[in-house]
Structure formats: C-alpha cells, structure tokens
Amino acid sequence: MNYITALFNNLNEMTKYAPSVDSVNSLSDMEASSRSAHKRVTAIITSSVYDAIVSSGDESMLDALRMAMANMTLQVQLTFDSINRRKNGMDVYKYELDGMRRSYMENYYNAMDTLISAVLDSDAGAVKSAWNGSRYATLIGGCPIKNADEFDSVYNIDNSYLFFFRTLPLQKEVMDSRLGVYFSKVADLDGRERLESMLRLALAKKVVAIALRRFDILECPATIRNLFDESKASGQRKDEREGAVSLANLLDGEVESLISDIDVLISADSNIDISSMSAYNRPEDNIVMMP
C-alpha cells in the first residue's frame, strides 16, 4: 500500500500538516519513510484502526492521522534530505537538524494524542470495533486506572491520551509485580476508599517513574517536559536524561513512603503490625520494642 499518497494528493497539501517539506522531493520519494511512519503509528492504534480511519471519511480523525503521518515521515526523511543538501553544497548544522527532529517528534506526539482522543469519541462503528479489539483497549481490563481523565485526576499528565495508553503496559507491570496484592488486601477493609486512593496515587507515580526511565522525554506530557526546558533549549540531551532519572528517583521515594503508610493502615485495621519491631510486643512482656 502507498501510505503517503493515500493521505495526501501533493506536497502542498502535506505542508499544511508538517513544515519544511523539501520542494525537491515528490510524494513518491518519501514512500519508504512513510512505511516507517506507518509502523510507528500502527504500533499504537493497530493496522485495523488505521485502515478504518482512512475508510471512514471522518475529517477530525483524518486530520490528526495526516498530521501524525506527515511529521513522522519527515522526521525519518530528515537524515536523507540533509545528506542530499550536503552533496549539493548546502551547509547542514547538527543543531538545526536536532531542532527540526525534535519539532517533528513533538508534532507527531501531539497529533497522536488528538487522534486517540478522536478515535475514543468516534461514532464510526468500524473504527470503534477495531479499537475495542486492540491490544491497548484489552489491557485496560486489568488496570485500576482505566482512562486518561482518571489518571489526570490522580497525577497530572495534561489529560494526554497517548501517554495514558502508552503506559498501560507499565501499569499492568506494576500491578503484577507489587501493587496488585495491595489492591486485593484493601478490598474488604474498613476505609477502603482512602486506601484505594492512596494506592492509585502510588500506582500513578510509579508508572510515571518507569516511563521517565524508558521513554523518550518527548513522549511525556508537557507538564513533565517543561521541567526540562533549560536542557532542551541548550540542547544538552545528557542533562535532560539525568533530570528525568532524578525525577524518577524522587517519585520512587514518594511511592515507597506511600506504601509504608498503607502498610501501617492495613496493619492497624487487622490489629497486626508486621511492618515494624512493635510486631513482637506482647502485653505480658516487661520489655517493649520501640518502632
């Protein structure tokens, strides 16, 4: 399938969605790069959803899809265009390429955020059916935080649908590795609403901490990216990465503090303290172990 020409009639139309399209190129010149872009897009929304959007004629979804495909295609194409420019005697500077690459990626992530939101709100039966059968939609069933609005109410992610769905596997990972047991423990306890609220906060913070270590910082919501504006402006990717890891470590510490508090509350409810030395205290003892 010719992905780029299926979405755009000519280069002028493509420039409405992505800036700085090289005029020496034709749409067919970018077909190879568009295949890489298609793979990136469908890794999130699946091929079935992609095809359903193209066939739907829904302009809100198609506009977002065109923007995502155009910017990711040009991000991939950028390296090859820079080589051609150098061969033609034009100076190409690394900081310019890095800036363009970053701008294309930011546009792509924003477009994907809009696209997922449009898919979820779509009335098109084929699109909705394809999405409900996707991997990410299936993962929601085993996750306590089930939509971007709920995640945003627990920890601010700018209500980013892309970030929420990208982190669903991380949410499941955290549940399977540790927090799932806690959710089961508090299900029948008094004050479960308070405990579950604390658990959701711990879950959200742990998911964000993992994302900061595993994702490109551009995949994170603006409220997190803005913390590293100074690094971004100076082009210091190393400083940016170190800042992300530092924030992840901070969040991990907050998660451990929350879990410690939850342990105490669970122990108090069950009258058994297993989280401190006071677990060994007995009324008949004259020596009391202090926590």
C-alpha positions, 0 to 999 in steps of 0.5 A: 500500500502507498501510505503517503499518497493515500493521505495526501494528493501533493506536497502542498497539501502535506505542508499544511500538516508538517513544515519544511517539506523539501520542494525537491522531493515528490510524494513518491520519494518519501514512500519508504519513510512513510512505511516507517511512519506507518509502523510507528503509528500502527504500533499504537492504534493497530493496522485495523484502526488505521485502515478504518480511519482512512475508510471512514471519511471522518475529517477530525480523525483524518486530520490528526492521522495526516498530521501524525503521518506527515511529521513522522515521515519527515522526521525519518526523511530528515537524515536523507534530505540533509545528506542530499543538501550536503552533496549539493553544497548546502551547509547542514548544522547538527543543531538545526537538524536536532531542532527540526527532529525534535519539532517533528517528534513533538508534532507527531506526539501531539497529533497522536494524542488528538487522534486517540482522543478522536478515535475514543469519541468516534461514532464510526462503528468500524473504527470503534470495533477495531479499537475495542479489539486492540491490544491497548483497549484489552489491557485496560481490563486489568488496570485500576486506572482505566482512562486518561481523565482518571489518571489526570485526576490522580497525577497530572499528565495534561489529560494526554491520551497517548501517554495514558495508553502508552503506559498501560503496559507499565501499569499492568507491570506494576500491578503484577509485580507489587501493587496488585496484592495491595489492591486485593488486601484493601478490598474488604477493609474498613476505609477502603476508599482512602486506601484505594486512593492512596494506592492509585496515587502510588500506582500513578507515580510509579508508572510515571517513574518507569516511563521517565526511565524508558521513554523518550522525554518527548513522549511525556506530557508537557507538564513533565517536559517543561521541567526540562526546558533549560536542557532542551533549549541548550540542547544538552540531551545528557542533562535532560536524561539525568533530570528525568532519572532524578525525577524518577528517583524522587517519585520512587521515594514518594511511592515507597513512603506511600506504601509504608503508610498503607502498610501501617493502615492495613496493619492497624485495621487487622490489629497486626503490625508486621511492618515494624519491631512493635510486631513482637510486643506482647502485653505480658512482656516487661520489655517493649520494642520501640518502632 
